[in-house]
Every structure is written in structure tokens, then in C-alpha cells.
């Protein structure tokens, strides 16, 4: 039967001069925990804008067709990570490729 007495025995009192069980500082332990997630893949999407149309209109589109989006030139784009909006940003050109730069982090209402 387990001892239900709340008093500590002499062998259960911590020695103040003893080395801590965990040799890491709090910051080092947190950094070690974070490194465990570094190799998890995530999907990042940058949404320039949206449009809605009927299937019949979609089928009529051909090469060179222009689909009007709901954003204006210079307006921030939405940046999603795993289908969750996390930031807004701007399109940039890096050498000969398109990229995005984050200008605003979006605070999530989900907990």
C-alpha cells in the first residue's frame, strides 16, 4: 500500500549542492525541443487573389484568357501554411524567380 503521508523522508530531500538532473538551461532545453520539429514538412501557399465563375465560363477559357481576381495591384497577398492563414505579404523577384516577403503576421483566433 502506498504511503499517503505528506511528510518527506530524509532520502527524499534534495541536496542544494547537488548537480541538477537536467544539465540544460531552460533556453537550451527549449531549443533542443524545437529542433525535433525541424524536419516536419509543411505546405506554403501564396494566394494572389480569388475569382468565382460558373463551370460553363471555365470551359470557355482558352490560352491567353484573363481571369480577373479580387485583389488590386499592390494589395497584400495571403500566405497560408498547411491551409491556415498565417501572414500577408508582397510579391518580389529574386533573380529570375518569383518570391514573397512577409509584411504582416496574422494572429490566429484558434487556440
PEPE-V81025 format. One record per residue. RES is the residue in one letter. SS is DSSP state (H for helix, E for strand, L for the rest). Layout:
res-><RES,RES>
ss-><SS,SS>
This chain:
res-><X,X,X,X,X,X,X,X,X,X,X,X,X,X,X,X,X,X,X,X,X,X,X,X,X,X,X,X,X,X,X,X,X,X,X,X,X,X,X,X,X,X,X,X,X,X,X,X,X,X,X,X,X,X,X,X,X,X,X,X,X,X,X,X,X,X,X,X,X,X,X,X,X,X,X,X,X,X,X,X,X,X,X,X,X,X,X,X,X,X,X,X,X,X,X,X,X,X,X,X,X,X,X,X,X,X,X,X,X,X,X>
ss-><L,L,L,L,L,L,L,L,L,H,H,H,L,L,L,L,L,L,L,L,L,L,L,L,L,H,H,H,H,H,H,H,H,H,H,L,L,L,L,L,L,L,L,E,E,E,E,L,L,L,L,L,L,L,H,H,H,H,H,H,L,L,L,L,L,L,L,L,L,L,L,L,L,L,L,L,E,E,E,E,E,L,L,E,E,E,E,E,E,E,E,E,E,E,L,L,E,E,E,E,E,E,E,E,E,L,L,L,L,L,L>
